[in-house]
Structure formats: structure tokens, C-alpha cells
Amino acid sequence: MVNGVLSMRGPVFLGKISYSLYLWHWPVFVLSYYWRGSYAGWWEALVWICVSVALAWWSWRYVETPFRRMEPRGWAVLGALALPSATALGFGALAYVKDGLPTRFDLKTQSHIQASGDFLQDFSRCYVPHEGAFGGVELCPIGPEGAPQVLIWGDSHVRAFKEGLEQAAWEAATPALIIWHAGCAPLFGVRKTESYATPAQDEACTSDKAVIARDIATLEAVRDVLLVGRWSYYASGRGVGLDAENTITLEGYGKSDNAAVLRAGLAASLPVLQAQFGRVHVLEQMPELPRYDSREAARLLAHGRASEDDIAARSTVMRAKAEARYAQAREAMGAAPVIKMWDAVCTSETCSALQGTASWYFDNNHITNTAAKAMAARFSPLFEGRLSNE
């Protein structure tokens, strides 16, 4: 029975084109998804499957089959393989050297392309002690060598600000230390369960904080502490706009909702840190831009599927709306000393990723390295020891 089924015209046809189909299906899938951003439904996926089969038949019929029938002549075979291979390699090398040739697009499209690649930092100095103080916790020294005088503790928003923090540390000639853990509020006694994290990752957040609480007293030269977090995410329990499906539940201090846990966590953690180091500050979270993602903006503009006005609207949020989103987090901070950041990207009415000819946001809540460096001067008082604790 199996032989009979496999001998039918359909399976035989698929068998003949199988190698070509293997070669074609992946670029069709990747490029179609890149072009479209998402599939409209199963019917569109079926269309692209048919395109893959058609291309596979074409290459089997006009490339693979003739090549199999060629008489094996060394130089002819070498030439037939070398020319297209050299062409493909040359084009790939050119695209790599020119970073994808972004200059073929207009300047406004280039600003989003630049932002989409402006979120990688140099973490070569980071290390994880295997034993002793802070064992198992990633530590990232910034600034000059020496015992850290400033401690920056936070989540992925520390990563976003890292280049600006480091620039300010070098300019002030002040050794500092970053401790960061993505999606992990820098607060003692607060546990979390996150929708896109595994139970092991949630537990790693809790265990890291236990180690930090245990060993933080070993940082004897620290005089200033900066806490950095996506505070509105922790207070509300979910993302916004493009990442609204991401949820997080905070637990601790016997409180029943995220905002209350955040408030209690800050109220408990700040005195502990102040007693140990003296001055503790909280970084005001940058306003969230619900509909913005630099990669999506660049793709839509490059493919002509969105106007500049549409992307400008996606890149902007009304300040009142951003303030409403941040209200619970701001309330939870109480009288904590806060380093203000909003005026860097906000007017009295709107907040925007577009600053001059550049986009300062990577996605709807993380800034780019360009933005971090542009705001580095805001951290100078921190590293120079000039911030008060009021």
C-alpha cells in the first residue's frame, strides 16, 4: 500500500523537486514574512507555499535537471559554479561592508534603520563571579578601574542607558558598577511571574536579588546608588501598545496588586540602601511610545507601506496619555529622589522618538545608544557626587 501511494504522480513530483524545494522554501518564507510583517491567515501561507513549489519546479526543470545531464568537463563545471558563486559572495560582501546599503533610502527612513541597529552595547568588561561576593550575578564595571563609587542597579533599561552612563563615568573619572537583570525590578523582597519568562528565569530574578542583598555591603566605596526600571510595566502589570500582551505579576510584602507591591518594595528598599550608602536615586523611566518600533517603522517606510506622517504618528504619544500610563509608578515612588528625563523627548503636549534627524527609541520603551549618549550630561552630577538625597 505504501509503495502504491508513493508511486502516485503527486508524491513522485514532490520527490523530484524535493531538493529544489528544500533550497527555495526558506528564503520565500523569510522574505515574504519580512515584506509583509505578518501573514493575514492560512490562505496567504498557502499562497507562499505554492510560490515555493513553483520556484522549486522551475529550478528543477531548468537548472538541476540540465546540470545532472551535463558531461563532466572540469573547467566547464568549475566555470558554471564559480561565476554565480562569486557574484553571490561579492554581493553579500558589499552588503556586509556597507551595512545593508541604508543610503539607498531617504533620510527619514534611514533614521529608523539606524535606530534599529543602535541597541547593542559593549559588555566585554562584564563578568559573573563563580564564588565569593555576588557569586552567580553578572557585574559590569564602567568608567575607570577601581573600587566602584556609584552603583547602578536595574533591568533592561540599564542596558539601554549603558553607553550614556559609561560616558558620564569616564568624564567624571569615577569608577562605577552596573548590576542588571532584564525584567527584574531592582527592589528587595519583590518576586515576579512574567508571561514571556520561564519559571527558571523568574526564579533567577529572585535568587539574584537575594545574593545582592547578602553581598551589597561589600561595596564599601559606593557613595551613590541609582535604581533604573520600567516602572510603569511593574505598576500596571502589562506592557502597552505593541507589547501589550506581555504581563507581569509582582508579589511581596503581603500586597495584592502590582502597584501596591511596587510601592511597598520601594518603601522597604530605599531605606536599606540609604543606610548602607547614603544617597539613593531613582531614574525616571522614559515615556513609553505605545505604537513605535524602529524595526517596524523602517520596514514599513522602506517597502512603501506607510507614509512619513503615519510613522511620525507612531513615533509620538500625547504627553497626557504617557503621564496617565506612568501615574501609578510615579505615585509609588513617593518622595524618592528622582533624576528627571522626560524633558529630553517631550514638549508640554507630546513625547516623540524623533529628535532632529535621529530616532532616539529602539522600541516602544527602550532608547538607543545615540539617545543615551546625548543625555549623558544628566548623569554627571551622579558621578561627580553632586546629587542631593532630597
C-alpha positions as CSV (number, residue, x, y, z in Angstrom):
1,M,0.0,0.0,0.0
2,V,2.8,2.4,0.9
3,N,4.6,1.7,-2.3
4,G,1.4,2.3,-4.2
5,V,0.8,5.7,-2.6
6,L,4.4,6.7,-3.1
7,S,4.2,5.7,-6.8
8,M,1.3,8.2,-7.4
9,R,2.1,11.3,-9.5
10,G,1.8,13.7,-6.6
11,P,4.4,12.1,-4.3
12,V,6.7,11.4,-7.3
13,F,6.5,15.0,-8.4
14,L,7.4,16.2,-4.9
15,G,10.2,13.7,-4.7
16,K,11.7,15.0,-7.9
17,I,11.6,18.7,-6.8
18,S,12.4,18.0,-3.1
19,Y,15.9,19.3,-3.2
20,S,15.0,22.4,-5.0
21,L,12.0,22.9,-2.7
22,Y,14.4,22.5,0.2
23,L,16.5,25.3,-1.2
24,W,13.7,27.6,-2.1
25,H,11.2,27.4,0.8
26,W,13.2,29.1,3.4
27,P,14.1,32.3,1.5
28,V,10.5,32.5,0.4
29,F,9.3,32.2,4.0
30,V,11.8,34.7,5.4
31,L,11.5,37.3,2.7
32,S,7.7,37.2,2.5
33,Y,7.3,37.5,6.2
34,Y,9.9,40.3,6.3
35,W,8.0,42.1,3.5
36,R,4.5,41.6,5.0
37,G,5.4,41.8,8.7
38,S,2.8,39.1,9.4
39,Y,0.5,36.7,7.5
40,A,-3.1,37.5,7.0
41,G,-4.1,33.9,7.5
42,W,-3.7,30.3,6.4
43,W,-4.7,31.2,2.8
44,E,-1.7,33.6,2.5
45,A,0.6,31.0,3.9
46,L,-0.8,28.6,1.2
47,V,0.0,31.2,-1.5
48,W,3.6,31.3,-0.4
49,I,3.8,27.5,-0.3
50,C,2.6,27.4,-3.9
51,V,5.2,30.1,-4.8
52,S,7.9,27.9,-3.2
53,V,6.7,24.8,-5.2
54,A,6.6,26.8,-8.5
55,L,10.1,28.1,-8.0
56,A,11.3,24.6,-7.0
57,W,9.8,23.1,-10.2
58,W,11.4,25.9,-12.3
59,S,14.9,25.4,-10.8
60,W,14.5,21.5,-11.0
61,R,13.4,21.7,-14.7
62,Y,15.9,24.4,-15.9
63,V,18.8,24.2,-13.5
64,E,19.0,20.9,-11.6
65,T,18.0,18.5,-14.4
66,P,20.2,20.0,-17.2
67,F,23.1,20.1,-14.8
68,R,22.7,16.4,-14.0
69,R,22.8,15.6,-17.7
70,M,25.9,17.6,-18.4
71,E,29.0,15.7,-19.4
72,P,31.5,16.1,-16.6
73,R,34.1,18.6,-18.0
74,G,36.2,20.1,-15.3
75,W,36.6,23.7,-16.5
76,A,33.1,23.9,-17.7
77,V,31.7,22.7,-14.4
78,L,34.1,25.0,-12.5
79,G,33.0,28.0,-14.5
80,A,29.3,27.2,-14.2
81,L,29.7,27.1,-10.4
82,A,32.3,29.8,-9.9
83,L,30.6,32.7,-11.7
84,P,27.3,32.6,-9.8
85,S,29.1,31.8,-6.5
86,A,31.5,34.7,-6.9
87,T,28.6,37.0,-7.8
88,A,26.6,35.9,-4.7
89,L,29.6,36.2,-2.4
90,G,30.5,39.6,-3.9
91,F,27.0,41.0,-3.3
92,G,27.0,39.6,0.2
93,A,30.3,41.1,1.0
94,L,29.2,44.5,-0.4
95,A,26.0,44.4,1.7
96,Y,28.0,43.5,4.8
97,V,30.7,46.2,4.4
98,K,28.1,48.8,3.6
99,D,25.8,47.7,6.5
100,G,22.9,46.7,4.2
101,L,23.3,49.8,2.0
102,P,20.9,52.0,4.0
103,T,21.8,55.1,1.9
104,R,19.6,53.8,-0.8
105,F,16.7,55.0,1.3
106,D,15.6,58.6,2.1
107,L,16.9,60.3,5.3
108,K,13.7,59.8,7.3
109,T,13.8,56.0,6.6
110,Q,17.5,55.9,7.4
111,S,16.8,57.4,10.9
112,H,14.7,54.4,11.8
113,I,17.1,52.0,10.2
114,Q,19.9,53.5,12.3
115,A,17.8,53.2,15.5
116,S,17.1,49.5,14.8
117,G,20.8,48.7,14.9
118,D,21.7,51.1,17.7
119,F,20.8,48.9,20.7
120,L,23.9,46.8,21.2
121,Q,26.4,47.8,23.9
122,D,30.0,46.7,24.7
123,F,29.7,44.3,27.7
124,S,33.2,42.9,27.3
125,R,34.1,44.1,30.8
126,C,31.2,42.2,32.4
127,Y,31.8,39.0,34.4
128,V,30.0,36.6,36.7
129,P,31.9,35.6,39.9
130,H,31.7,31.9,40.4
131,E,32.2,32.2,44.1
132,G,32.6,34.8,46.9
133,A,30.7,38.1,46.8
134,F,28.0,38.3,44.2
135,G,28.5,34.7,43.1
136,G,26.3,34.0,40.1
137,V,25.4,37.6,39.5
138,E,26.5,39.5,36.4
139,L,28.6,42.5,37.3
140,C,29.5,45.2,34.7
141,P,32.2,47.8,35.7
142,I,32.1,51.1,33.9
143,G,34.4,54.1,33.9
144,P,38.0,53.9,35.2
145,E,39.4,50.9,37.0
146,G,39.0,51.0,40.8
147,A,36.5,50.3,43.6
148,P,33.1,51.5,42.4
149,Q,31.9,54.7,43.9
150,V,28.5,54.6,42.1
151,L,26.2,51.5,41.9
152,I,23.6,51.3,39.1
153,W,21.0,48.6,39.7
154,G,18.2,47.8,37.3
155,D,16.6,45.9,34.5
156,S,17.0,46.1,30.7
157,H,16.5,49.9,30.9
158,V,20.0,50.0,32.4
159,R,21.2,48.3,29.3
160,A,19.5,50.9,27.2
161,F,21.2,53.7,29.1
162,K,24.6,52.0,29.5
163,E,26.5,54.0,26.9
164,G,25.4,57.3,28.4
165,L,26.1,56.1,31.9
166,E,29.6,54.9,30.9
167,Q,30.4,58.2,29.1
168,A,29.4,60.2,32.2
169,A,31.5,57.9,34.4
170,W,34.6,58.4,32.2
171,E,34.1,62.1,32.0
172,A,33.9,62.3,35.8
173,A,36.8,59.9,36.3
174,T,34.5,57.9,38.6
175,P,34.6,54.0,38.8
176,A,31.1,52.6,38.8
177,L,29.3,49.3,38.7
178,I,26.2,48.1,36.9
179,I,24.1,45.2,38.0
180,W,21.3,44.4,35.7
181,H,18.8,41.7,35.1
182,A,16.2,42.0,32.3
183,G,12.6,42.1,33.5
184,C,13.7,42.1,37.2
185,A,12.6,45.1,39.3
186,P,15.6,46.4,41.4
187,L,13.8,46.0,44.7
188,F,14.4,43.7,47.6
189,G,11.6,41.4,48.7
190,V,9.7,41.5,45.4
191,R,9.2,38.4,43.3
192,K,7.7,38.3,39.8
193,T,6.0,36.0,37.4
194,E,6.2,37.1,33.8
195,S,4.3,35.8,30.7
196,Y,7.3,35.6,28.4
197,A,9.8,34.3,31.0
198,T,10.2,30.7,32.1
199,P,9.8,29.7,35.8
200,A,13.5,29.3,35.9
201,Q,14.0,32.8,34.7
202,D,11.6,34.2,37.2
203,E,13.4,32.3,40.0
204,A,16.7,33.6,38.7
205,C,15.4,37.1,39.3
206,T,14.6,36.3,42.9
207,S,17.8,34.4,43.6
208,D,19.9,37.3,42.1
209,K,18.3,39.8,44.4
210,A,18.9,37.5,47.4
211,V,22.6,37.5,46.5
212,I,22.7,41.2,46.0
213,A,21.0,41.8,49.4
214,R,23.5,39.5,51.0
215,D,26.7,41.0,49.5
216,I,25.9,44.6,48.8
217,A,27.7,45.7,52.0
218,T,31.0,44.6,50.4
219,L,30.8,47.6,48.1
220,E,32.4,49.8,50.7
221,A,33.4,52.6,48.4
222,V,30.0,53.2,46.9
223,R,28.5,56.6,47.8
224,D,25.6,56.9,45.4
225,V,23.1,54.4,44.1
226,L,20.8,54.7,41.0
227,L,17.8,52.4,40.6
228,V,16.6,52.0,37.0
229,G,13.5,50.2,35.8
230,R,10.5,50.1,33.6
231,W,8.4,51.3,36.5
232,S,5.1,51.6,34.6
233,Y,5.3,48.0,33.5
234,Y,5.8,46.8,37.1
235,A,3.0,49.1,38.4
236,S,0.4,48.2,35.8
237,G,1.3,44.5,35.3
238,R,1.5,44.7,31.5
239,G,3.1,46.2,28.5
240,V,1.5,48.8,26.3
241,G,0.7,49.0,22.6
242,L,2.9,46.7,20.6
243,D,3.9,44.7,23.7
244,A,0.5,44.8,25.5
245,E,0.4,41.0,25.6
246,N,3.4,40.9,27.9
247,T,2.2,40.6,31.5
248,I,4.0,40.6,34.9
249,T,2.7,39.8,38.4
250,L,4.6,41.2,41.4
251,E,4.4,39.5,44.8
252,G,5.7,40.6,48.2
253,Y,5.0,42.4,51.4
254,G,1.6,40.8,51.6
255,K,0.2,43.2,48.9
256,S,-2.5,42.1,46.4
257,D,-1.8,44.2,43.3
258,N,1.3,45.3,41.4
259,A,1.1,49.0,42.2
260,A,0.9,48.2,45.9
261,V,3.8,45.8,45.7
262,L,5.9,48.3,43.8
263,R,5.1,51.0,46.4
264,A,6.0,48.7,49.3
265,G,9.1,47.4,47.6
266,L,10.4,51.0,47.1
267,A,9.4,52.0,50.6
268,A,11.4,49.0,52.0
269,S,14.4,49.0,49.7
270,L,15.3,52.7,49.7
271,P,16.0,52.9,53.5
272,V,18.1,49.8,53.3
273,L,20.2,51.3,50.5
274,Q,20.3,54.7,52.1
275,A,21.5,53.2,55.4
276,Q,24.3,51.4,53.6
277,F,25.4,54.1,51.1
278,G,23.9,57.4,52.0
279,R,22.4,58.7,48.7
280,V,19.9,56.7,46.6
281,H,18.2,58.0,43.5
282,V,15.6,56.6,41.1
283,L,15.8,57.2,37.3
284,E,12.6,58.5,35.8
285,Q,11.5,56.0,33.2
286,M,11.5,57.4,29.7
287,P,7.9,57.9,28.4
288,E,6.6,54.9,26.5
289,L,5.6,55.2,22.9
290,P,2.9,52.5,22.5
291,R,2.9,52.1,18.7
292,Y,6.6,52.6,18.0
293,D,9.2,50.0,17.0
294,S,12.2,51.2,14.9
295,R,12.5,47.9,13.0
296,E,8.8,48.0,12.0
297,A,9.0,51.7,11.1
298,A,12.0,51.2,8.9
299,R,10.4,48.2,7.2
300,L,7.1,50.0,6.5
301,L,8.8,53.0,5.1
302,A,11.3,51.0,3.0
303,H,8.5,49.0,1.5
304,G,6.3,52.0,0.9
305,R,3.5,50.5,3.1
306,A,3.3,53.6,5.4
307,S,3.6,57.3,4.9
308,E,6.0,59.5,6.7
309,D,3.1,61.1,8.5
310,D,1.8,57.7,9.7
311,I,5.3,56.8,11.0
312,A,5.6,60.2,12.7
313,A,2.3,59.5,14.4
314,R,3.5,56.1,15.5
315,S,6.7,57.7,16.9
316,T,4.7,60.1,19.1
317,V,2.4,60.0,22.1
318,M,0.4,62.7,23.7
319,R,2.1,63.6,26.9
320,A,-1.1,63.4,28.9
321,K,-1.6,59.8,27.8
322,A,2.0,59.0,28.7
323,E,1.6,60.6,32.1
324,A,-1.6,58.6,32.7
325,R,0.3,55.4,31.9
326,Y,3.1,56.4,34.3
327,A,0.9,57.8,37.1
328,Q,0.8,54.7,39.3
329,A,4.6,54.3,39.1
330,R,5.2,58.0,39.9
331,E,2.9,57.7,42.9
332,A,4.7,54.6,44.1
333,M,8.0,56.5,44.2
334,G,6.6,58.9,46.8
335,A,9.3,61.3,47.9
336,A,12.2,59.3,46.5
337,P,14.9,61.5,44.8
338,V,14.2,61.2,41.1
339,I,16.5,62.1,38.1
340,K,14.2,63.7,35.6
341,M,14.4,62.6,32.0
342,W,11.1,63.4,30.2
343,D,12.0,66.9,29.0
344,A,14.7,65.3,26.8
345,V,12.0,63.9,24.4
346,C,8.8,65.7,25.5
347,T,7.2,69.1,25.0
348,S,4.2,70.2,27.1
349,E,1.9,68.4,24.7
350,T,3.8,65.4,23.1
351,C,6.7,63.0,23.5
352,S,8.5,61.7,20.4
353,A,11.2,59.3,19.4
354,L,12.2,61.7,16.6
355,Q,14.7,64.1,17.8
356,G,16.3,66.2,15.0
357,T,17.3,63.8,12.2
358,A,17.5,60.8,14.6
359,S,15.2,58.3,16.2
360,W,16.0,58.0,19.9
361,Y,14.0,54.8,20.6
362,F,14.7,51.2,19.6
363,D,11.2,50.0,20.5
364,N,8.3,51.4,22.5
365,N,10.2,51.6,25.8
366,H,13.9,51.3,25.2
367,I,16.1,54.2,24.0
368,T,19.1,53.9,21.6
369,N,22.7,54.3,22.3
370,T,22.6,57.7,20.5
371,A,19.9,58.9,22.9
372,A,21.8,57.6,25.9
373,K,25.0,59.4,24.9
374,A,23.0,62.6,24.1
375,M,21.7,62.5,27.7
376,A,24.9,61.6,29.4
377,A,25.3,65.0,30.9
378,R,22.2,64.4,33.0
379,F,24.2,61.8,34.9
380,S,27.2,64.0,35.5
381,P,26.0,65.1,39.0
382,L,25.5,61.5,40.0
383,F,29.1,60.5,39.1
384,E,30.6,63.8,40.5
385,G,28.8,63.2,43.8
386,R,26.7,66.4,43.5
387,L,23.2,64.9,43.7
388,S,21.4,65.5,47.0
389,N,19.2,62.9,48.6
390,E,16.2,65.2,48.6
